[in-house]
Every structure is written in structure tokens, then in C-alpha cells.
């Protein structure tokens, strides 16, 4: 089992999946870092790290590249750009990337969560997604999604996902933490 005292969750603290990751990290007495930016109101405030403009820039990418990689168009607003930039920092700091959402037919994941998933693929990170429609875990292996039962073994991991977390998704996260770290203390 992984040593919780050395394990760090990197997330964004948003409503839904990210807030649930944070609640679980707190219940297991795990360090939690929620990456944010000036003017952003996250649900989780424990372990908030507000990035300065220079730090955000390190995660900057053309919105055309994001749109092409995700097979959809994103508006070019300042806020979505900052969210994309913070997702870079979450994935860059977390060795294992874990998400909850919906895997699409084109192998991307729906919504902003999908950018974190795409970065994990690009960075060749271990990647696990709980698909709320299929009610199961999938890992990205050999350029395809395969059914899996993930366990957190890395000292750092990124937790992200949909704002519309289902009860099944919540239970899948709780089971993941128990499987990885034993019962909450």
C-alpha cells in the first residue's frame, strides 16, 4: 500500500469530482494542493495555491491546439484559458492522472476534464478514467482504453473530472481510495 504521508493530490478544487477528491484526501489525512488563479472561486479552499500570471503562462497553449486535440471548439475567453493553464500544472505535478467523466467515441473525455486527460496522454502518464455511463474504470494503454481497476501507487497524482459527479462516480472514488490506502483514519 502507498505511504499516505508522502502522497500529494493535485487538483483544482472545482465543484463535483475535484471537490470529492479533496474531501477524500482530507479524510485520509493526505496533502492536497488545489491549483487556482486570481478571481477563481473554487469549492475547495484547503491547500489552495494561487498561480501568478508568470506561473500560469508556463501552462499556456494555443486554443487552436486544444480545440484540434479535443475535436471540438472552445471559446477564446480569458477564463477558459486560465482553466486550461491550471490543468497543465495539475497534470505536470501529478504522476498518475485520475479523472471521472465520459469517454467519447473519439477517445477523448467530455468537457474541460478532457484536456487533463489529453495532457496525461501527451506526457505519457499513467491515466485512469471512471466513465459514468459505463459505470467502470478504464486506463489508457497502447493508445486505447482498456477496462481496469486502478490503484494509486505514485507519490503524486492529479484528480480531476466532471462537475456533475454521480453517486456511482462518488462511490468509485471512495473505493479507489480504500483500495489504494486502506480505510480512512
Backbone as CSV, one residue per row, in Angstrom:
resi,resn,N_x,N_y,N_z,CA_x,CA_y,CA_z,C_x,C_y,C_z
1,UNK,0.835,-1.187,0.000,0.000,0.000,0.000,0.879,1.249,0.000
2,UNK,0.403,2.290,-0.643,1.140,3.544,-0.756,1.206,4.262,0.590
3,UNK,2.334,4.893,0.876,2.519,5.666,2.105,1.798,7.005,1.973
4,UNK,0.695,7.152,2.692,-0.129,8.360,2.604,0.641,9.610,3.010
5,UNK,1.557,9.487,3.957,2.280,10.671,4.436,3.148,11.299,3.348
6,UNK,3.422,10.537,2.281,4.237,11.058,1.182,3.402,11.326,-0.073
7,UNK,2.099,11.115,0.008,1.234,11.230,-1.161,0.596,12.615,-1.223
8,UNK,0.597,13.200,-2.419,0.022,14.531,-2.615,-0.987,14.476,-3.756
9,UNK,-2.192,14.995,-3.495,-3.225,15.171,-4.511,-3.076,16.558,-5.110
10,UNK,-3.016,16.640,-6.433,-3.078,17.916,-7.153,-4.422,17.968,-7.853
11,UNK,-5.160,19.040,-7.607,-6.489,19.177,-8.183,-6.788,20.654,-8.394
12,UNK,-8.038,20.945,-8.729,-8.440,22.330,-8.948,-9.488,22.807,-7.958
13,UNK,-10.035,21.885,-7.169,-11.000,22.250,-6.142,-12.372,22.628,-6.660
14,UNK,-12.652,22.362,-7.955,-13.955,22.706,-8.517,-15.066,21.834,-7.932
15,UNK,-16.272,22.326,-8.048,-17.468,21.585,-7.646,-17.493,20.225,-8.345
16,UNK,-17.992,19.226,-7.672,-18.138,17.906,-8.278,-16.960,17.012,-7.979
17,UNK,-16.368,16.456,-9.015,-15.294,15.463,-8.859,-14.100,16.008,-8.091
18,UNK,-13.636,17.205,-8.446,-12.444,17.741,-7.791,-12.695,18.002,-6.308
19,UNK,-13.870,18.492,-5.970,-14.209,18.693,-4.557,-14.261,17.354,-3.827
20,UNK,-14.777,16.332,-4.494,-14.841,14.998,-3.883,-13.441,14.428,-3.666
21,UNK,-12.552,14.591,-4.642,-11.156,14.184,-4.450,-10.590,14.860,-3.206
22,UNK,-10.852,16.152,-3.061,-10.345,16.896,-1.912,-10.900,16.390,-0.587
23,UNK,-12.192,16.106,-0.550,-12.810,15.577,0.674,-12.170,14.239,1.055
24,UNK,-11.934,13.406,0.060,-11.313,12.100,0.328,-9.868,12.274,0.796
25,UNK,-9.127,13.157,0.155,-7.741,13.419,0.579,-7.719,13.891,2.033
26,UNK,-8.646,14.752,2.390,-8.718,15.247,3.770,-9.085,14.115,4.726
27,UNK,-10.026,13.264,4.338,-10.437,12.142,5.194,-9.286,11.165,5.422
28,UNK,-8.390,11.042,4.454,-7.238,10.146,4.573,-5.993,10.901,5.076
29,UNK,-6.175,12.149,5.526,-5.058,12.962,6.038,-3.914,13.085,5.038
30,UNK,-4.274,13.324,3.805,-3.320,13.424,2.712,-3.142,14.901,2.341
31,UNK,-1.946,15.254,1.914,-1.721,16.631,1.449,-2.523,16.873,0.172
32,UNK,-3.118,18.050,0.097,-3.966,18.432,-1.028,-3.503,19.785,-1.536
33,UNK,-3.244,19.893,-2.838,-2.872,21.163,-3.466,-3.904,21.454,-4.543
34,UNK,-4.664,22.530,-4.348,-5.661,22.948,-5.331,-5.123,24.141,-6.105
35,UNK,-4.839,23.914,-7.381,-4.254,24.929,-8.240,-5.357,25.879,-8.686
36,UNK,-5.104,27.174,-8.512,-6.120,28.177,-8.830,-5.463,29.420,-9.425
37,UNK,-6.288,30.417,-9.704,-5.802,31.681,-10.236,-6.635,32.815,-9.632
38,UNK,-6.091,34.008,-9.690,-6.757,35.196,-9.136,-8.162,35.340,-9.714
39,UNK,-9.153,35.505,-8.823,-10.537,35.697,-9.251,-11.320,34.412,-9.436
40,UNK,-10.683,33.274,-9.226,-11.353,31.983,-9.388,-11.934,31.550,-8.047
41,UNK,-13.184,31.147,-8.051,-13.841,30.693,-6.827,-14.044,29.187,-6.880
42,UNK,-13.155,28.477,-6.223,-13.258,27.020,-6.166,-14.071,26.619,-4.939
43,UNK,-14.601,25.415,-4.964,-15.351,24.898,-3.818,-14.404,24.516,-2.684
44,UNK,-13.263,23.916,-3.015,-12.271,23.513,-2.011,-11.285,24.643,-1.799
45,UNK,-11.058,24.983,-0.524,-10.067,26.022,-0.230,-8.866,25.466,0.525
46,UNK,-8.945,24.218,0.931,-7.814,23.579,1.619,-6.674,23.412,0.619
47,UNK,-5.485,23.876,0.990,-4.304,23.705,0.157,-4.314,24.480,-1.145
48,UNK,-5.016,25.602,-1.195,-5.090,26.377,-2.433,-3.743,27.016,-2.746
49,UNK,-3.332,26.861,-3.988,-2.138,27.536,-4.496,-2.581,28.413,-5.652
50,UNK,-2.586,29.729,-5.430,-2.982,30.683,-6.468,-1.750,30.991,-7.315
51,UNK,-1.835,30.662,-8.603,-0.715,30.888,-9.503,-0.665,32.341,-9.959
52,UNK,0.534,32.889,-9.991,0.750,34.231,-10.529,0.717,34.136,-12.049
53,UNK,0.586,35.265,-12.706,0.494,35.307,-14.169,1.671,34.587,-14.834
54,UNK,2.888,34.793,-14.306,4.067,34.155,-14.898,3.979,32.630,-14.789
55,UNK,3.449,32.147,-13.664,3.299,30.702,-13.476,2.234,30.152,-14.414
56,UNK,1.112,30.873,-14.527,0.054,30.444,-15.438,0.586,30.308,-16.862
57,UNK,1.430,31.243,-17.271,1.968,31.257,-18.636,2.715,29.975,-18.982
58,UNK,3.305,29.326,-17.983,4.029,28.075,-18.236,3.100,26.993,-18.776
59,UNK,1.810,27.109,-18.491,0.838,26.145,-18.982,0.059,26.638,-20.184
60,UNK,0.526,27.731,-20.791,-0.203,28.318,-21.916,-0.037,27.476,-23.181
61,UNK,-1.092,27.379,-23.922,-1.096,26.652,-25.188,-2.131,27.323,-26.086
62,UNK,-1.919,27.246,-27.352,-2.861,27.823,-28.316,-4.221,27.139,-28.171
63,UNK,-5.274,27.933,-28.144,-6.615,27.358,-28.047,-6.950,26.556,-29.303
64,UNK,-6.284,26.872,-30.424,-6.476,26.078,-31.645,-5.934,24.659,-31.448
65,UNK,-4.794,24.547,-30.744,-4.228,23.221,-30.474,-5.159,22.439,-29.552
66,UNK,-5.662,23.115,-28.521,-6.596,22.458,-27.606,-7.828,21.986,-28.379
67,UNK,-8.389,22.856,-29.201,-9.589,22.520,-29.979,-9.330,21.346,-30.919
68,UNK,-8.164,21.363,-31.583,-7.844,20.279,-32.514,-7.652,18.959,-31.778
69,UNK,-6.925,18.985,-30.679,-6.658,17.764,-29.905,-7.953,17.176,-29.334
70,UNK,-8.881,18.070,-28.958,-10.132,17.639,-28.323,-11.260,17.408,-29.333
71,UNK,-11.014,17.718,-30.597,-12.032,17.569,-31.644,-13.290,18.382,-31.356
72,UNK,-13.091,19.562,-30.780,-14.215,20.469,-30.536,-13.688,21.881,-30.386
73,UNK,-14.589,22.845,-30.432,-14.183,24.241,-30.329,-14.418,24.772,-28.929
74,UNK,-13.466,25.561,-28.474,-13.571,26.235,-27.182,-13.569,27.723,-27.436
75,UNK,-14.304,28.428,-26.634,-14.284,29.880,-26.761,-12.914,30.382,-26.336
76,UNK,-12.556,31.542,-26.789,-11.228,32.086,-26.500,-11.274,33.087,-25.353
77,UNK,-12.132,32.834,-24.389,-12.235,33.745,-23.258,-11.042,33.592,-22.338
78,UNK,-10.784,34.626,-21.581,-9.664,34.632,-20.644,-9.821,33.547,-19.587
79,UNK,-11.041,33.339,-19.098,-11.253,32.367,-18.023,-10.953,30.941,-18.470
80,UNK,-11.440,30.522,-19.642,-11.190,29.149,-20.087,-9.696,28.951,-20.316
81,UNK,-9.006,29.979,-20.797,-7.558,29.882,-20.984,-6.875,29.642,-19.639
82,UNK,-7.295,30.348,-18.601,-6.694,30.164,-17.278,-6.990,28.777,-16.721
83,UNK,-8.181,28.278,-16.978,-8.514,26.916,-16.544,-7.603,25.913,-17.254
84,UNK,-7.424,26.069,-18.556,-6.535,25.194,-19.337,-5.111,25.264,-18.770
85,UNK,-4.671,26.467,-18.416,-3.328,26.646,-17.860,-3.193,25.960,-16.500
86,UNK,-4.226,26.053,-15.658,-4.140,25.399,-14.347,-4.159,23.877,-14.492
87,UNK,-4.894,23.378,-15.468,-4.926,21.930,-15.705,-3.519,21.434,-16.044
88,UNK,-2.767,22.213,-16.829,-1.382,21.852,-17.134,-0.596,21.645,-15.837
89,UNK,-0.733,22.569,-14.887,0.024,22.478,-13.635,-0.405,21.266,-12.801
90,UNK,-1.694,20.940,-12.811,-2.170,19.759,-12.095,-1.528,18.500,-12.662
91,UNK,-1.590,18.352,-13.979,-1.068,17.158,-14.645,0.459,17.120,-14.563
92,UNK,1.097,18.259,-14.699,2.556,18.321,-14.644,3.082,17.895,-13.272
93,UNK,2.322,18.184,-12.211,2.729,17.825,-10.845,2.283,16.441,-10.413
94,UNK,1.209,15.942,-10.989,0.688,14.637,-10.583,1.167,13.542,-11.506
95,UNK,1.856,12.552,-10.967,2.383,11.482,-11.821,1.256,10.638,-12.424
96,UNK,0.316,10.201,-11.616,-0.837,9.410,-12.084,-2.004,10.382,-12.253
97,UNK,-2.672,10.365,-13.391,-3.812,11.249,-13.633,-5.077,10.404,-13.546
98,UNK,-6.002,10.861,-12.692,-7.249,10.135,-12.457,-8.406,11.098,-12.688
99,UNK,-9.371,10.679,-13.502,-10.488,11.555,-13.855,-11.805,10.784,-13.800
100,UNK,-12.883,11.546,-13.656,-14.233,10.989,-13.735,-14.986,11.798,-14.778
101,UNK,-15.647,11.108,-15.697,-16.397,11.803,-16.745,-16.999,10.815,-17.707
102,UNK,-16.880,11.149,-18.991,-17.454,10.326,-20.043,-16.462,10.217,-21.179
103,UNK,-16.065,8.983,-21.505,-15.178,8.748,-22.638,-16.019,8.806,-23.909
104,UNK,-15.588,9.652,-24.858,-16.305,9.851,-26.110,-15.866,8.827,-27.167
105,UNK,-16.623,8.711,-28.235,-16.312,7.765,-29.311,-14.946,8.037,-29.945
106,UNK,-14.480,9.302,-29.894,-13.177,9.646,-30.481,-12.019,9.461,-29.493
107,UNK,-12.288,8.803,-28.362,-11.307,8.512,-27.305,-10.906,9.717,-26.461
108,UNK,-11.552,10.863,-26.654,-11.343,11.991,-25.754,-12.346,11.856,-24.616
109,UNK,-12.199,12.703,-23.609,-13.141,12.726,-22.495,-13.884,14.053,-22.557
110,UNK,-15.167,14.010,-22.306,-16.044,15.165,-22.426,-15.604,16.335,-21.529
111,UNK,-15.754,17.541,-22.056,-15.567,18.769,-21.286,-14.115,19.135,-21.025
112,UNK,-13.940,20.068,-20.096,-12.610,20.536,-19.722,-11.758,19.432,-19.139
113,UNK,-12.405,18.455,-18.523,-11.704,17.293,-17.988,-10.862,16.644,-19.083
114,UNK,-11.389,16.676,-20.285,-10.714,16.055,-21.419,-9.322,16.617,-21.674
115,UNK,-9.107,17.902,-21.382,-7.784,18.474,-21.614,-6.766,17.847,-20.658
116,UNK,-7.142,17.646,-19.417,-6.248,16.971,-18.477,-5.928,15.561,-18.942
117,UNK,-6.915,14.875,-19.476,-6.726,13.521,-19.992,-5.780,13.555,-21.186
118,UNK,-5.972,14.516,-22.096,-5.090,14.622,-23.267,-3.659,14.939,-22.854
119,UNK,-3.486,15.818,-21.867,-2.137,16.116,-21.386,-1.489,14.872,-20.789
120,UNK,-2.260,14.093,-20.047,-1.724,12.857,-19.471,-1.238,11.926,-20.588
121,UNK,-2.006,11.838,-21.668,-1.580,11.022,-22.811,-0.285,11.577,-23.401
122,UNK,-0.238,12.890,-23.620,0.952,13.529,-24.205,2.187,13.369,-23.320
123,UNK,1.987,13.461,-21.985,3.099,13.357,-21.039,3.428,11.900,-20.699
124,UNK,2.665,10.978,-21.312,2.854,9.546,-21.079,2.738,9.188,-19.596
125,UNK,1.705,9.736,-18.952,1.454,9.472,-17.529,0.469,8.316,-17.391
126,UNK,0.567,7.546,-16.313,-0.493,6.584,-16.035,-1.822,7.347,-15.967
127,UNK,-2.832,6.817,-16.621,-4.106,7.534,-16.776,-5.272,6.593,-16.530
128,UNK,-6.151,7.001,-15.601,-7.347,6.216,-15.281,-8.559,7.127,-15.339
129,UNK,-9.624,6.665,-15.994,-10.864,7.428,-16.100,-12.032,6.540,-15.680
130,UNK,-12.861,7.071,-14.779,-14.110,6.392,-14.449,-15.170,6.962,-15.383
131,UNK,-15.735,6.103,-16.231,-16.771,6.520,-17.175,-18.127,6.349,-16.495
132,UNK,-18.815,7.463,-16.284,-20.077,7.437,-15.528,-21.213,6.756,-16.288
133,UNK,-21.153,6.713,-17.626,-22.187,5.992,-18.373,-21.977,4.481,-18.294
134,UNK,-20.736,4.063,-18.449,-20.424,2.628,-18.445,-20.235,2.073,-17.041
135,UNK,-20.182,2.998,-16.054,-20.016,2.625,-14.647,-18.801,1.714,-14.443
136,UNK,-17.675,2.161,-15.010,-16.449,1.373,-14.877,-15.206,2.201,-15.095
137,UNK,-14.089,1.665,-14.625,-12.777,2.303,-14.767,-12.108,1.831,-16.051
138,UNK,-11.387,2.761,-16.692,-10.627,2.479,-17.899,-9.263,3.140,-17.788
139,UNK,-8.250,2.475,-18.303,-6.899,3.027,-18.361,-6.494,3.177,-19.815
140,UNK,-5.652,4.174,-20.080,-5.142,4.400,-21.426,-3.862,3.584,-21.584
141,UNK,-3.938,2.543,-22.411,-2.801,1.653,-22.629,-2.686,1.339,-24.106
142,UNK,-1.484,1.486,-24.639,-1.236,1.202,-26.058,-2.226,1.932,-26.961
143,UNK,-2.445,3.209,-26.669,-3.305,4.092,-27.476,-4.763,3.645,-27.553
144,UNK,-5.244,3.011,-26.474,-6.659,2.636,-26.419,-7.114,2.543,-24.962
145,UNK,-8.417,2.628,-24.757,-8.995,2.489,-23.421,-9.223,1.017,-23.135
146,UNK,-8.741,0.571,-21.976,-8.967,-0.815,-21.557,-9.557,-0.809,-20.150
147,UNK,-10.467,-1.739,-19.899,-11.050,-1.836,-18.562,-9.952,-2.119,-17.555
148,UNK,-10.074,-1.492,-16.383,-9.025,-1.641,-15.373,-9.603,-1.430,-13.981
149,UNK,-8.805,-1.725,-12.997,-9.129,-1.421,-11.605,-7.924,-0.674,-11.049
150,UNK,-7.950,0.657,-11.118,-6.760,1.419,-10.730,-6.489,1.407,-9.232
151,UNK,-5.207,1.578,-8.926,-4.727,1.751,-7.565,-3.735,2.905,-7.620
152,UNK,-3.816,3.800,-6.652,-2.880,4.920,-6.595,-1.601,4.429,-5.931
153,UNK,-0.512,4.433,-6.688,0.774,3.997,-6.155,1.824,5.103,-6.232
154,UNK,1.560,6.145,-7.005,2.508,7.251,-7.163,2.428,8.182,-5.956
155,UNK,3.532,8.850,-5.665,3.532,9.807,-4.552,2.743,11.063,-4.883
156,UNK,2.587,11.360,-6.172,1.753,12.496,-6.575,0.751,12.019,-7.609
157,UNK,-0.461,12.535,-7.505,-1.465,12.228,-8.517,-2.366,13.432,-8.721
158,UNK,-2.900,13.527,-9.928,-3.822,14.611,-10.276,-5.228,14.034,-10.300
159,UNK,-6.149,14.704,-9.619,-7.543,14.282,-9.586,-8.415,15.346,-10.209
160,UNK,-9.153,14.988,-11.246,-9.993,15.941,-11.953,-11.252,15.242,-12.452
161,UNK,-12.160,16.018,-12.986,-13.358,15.404,-13.540,-14.541,16.341,-13.624
162,UNK,-15.660,15.757,-13.958,-16.892,16.484,-14.204,-17.430,17.180,-12.956
163,UNK,-18.116,18.268,-13.195,-18.835,18.937,-12.098,-20.086,18.152,-11.732
164,UNK,-20.565,17.339,-12.677,-21.791,16.567,-12.485,-21.464,15.147,-12.044
165,UNK,-20.866,15.044,-10.871,-20.454,13.754,-10.330,-21.685,12.969,-9.866
166,UNK,-21.819,11.743,-10.374,-22.940,10.881,-9.992,-22.622,10.176,-8.670
167,UNK,-23.629,9.572,-8.079,-23.420,8.780,-6.863,-22.486,7.600,-7.152
168,UNK,-22.621,6.990,-8.349,-21.714,5.908,-8.738,-20.277,6.417,-8.840
169,UNK,-20.107,7.612,-9.409,-18.781,8.210,-9.519,-18.178,8.473,-8.151
170,UNK,-18.992,8.986,-7.235,-18.542,9.223,-5.855,-18.084,7.926,-5.197
171,UNK,-18.877,6.887,-5.368,-18.545,5.590,-4.775,-17.276,5.022,-5.407
172,UNK,-17.117,5.211,-6.717,-15.911,4.720,-7.399,-14.664,5.393,-6.826
173,UNK,-14.748,6.692,-6.522,-13.603,7.403,-5.925,-13.334,6.907,-4.509
174,UNK,-14.385,6.731,-3.716,-14.212,6.231,-2.348,-13.578,4.837,-2.378
175,UNK,-14.040,3.995,-3.289,-13.473,2.646,-3.422,-12.011,2.712,-3.857
176,UNK,-11.679,3.646,-4.750,-10.294,3.827,-5.207,-9.382,4.172,-4.031
177,UNK,-9.817,5.096,-3.183,-9.010,5.485,-2.021,-8.850,4.317,-1.048
178,UNK,-9.919,3.579,-0.794,-9.841,2.432,0.115,-8.922,1.354,-0.452
179,UNK,-9.056,1.091,-1.740,-8.214,0.092,-2.414,-6.736,0.506,-2.366
180,UNK,-6.483,1.802,-2.476,-5.119,2.315,-2.540,-4.471,2.512,-1.168
181,UNK,-5.275,2.935,-0.182,-4.709,3.369,1.112,-5.289,2.670,2.328
182,UNK,-6.211,1.749,2.113,-6.882,1.120,3.254,-7.983,2.040,3.748
183,UNK,-8.618,1.712,4.866,-9.724,2.548,5.370,-9.229,3.916,5.832
184,UNK,-10.113,4.903,5.753,-9.786,6.255,6.233,-9.473,6.186,7.724
185,UNK,-8.585,7.040,8.161,-8.180,7.054,9.578,-9.186,7.819,10.417
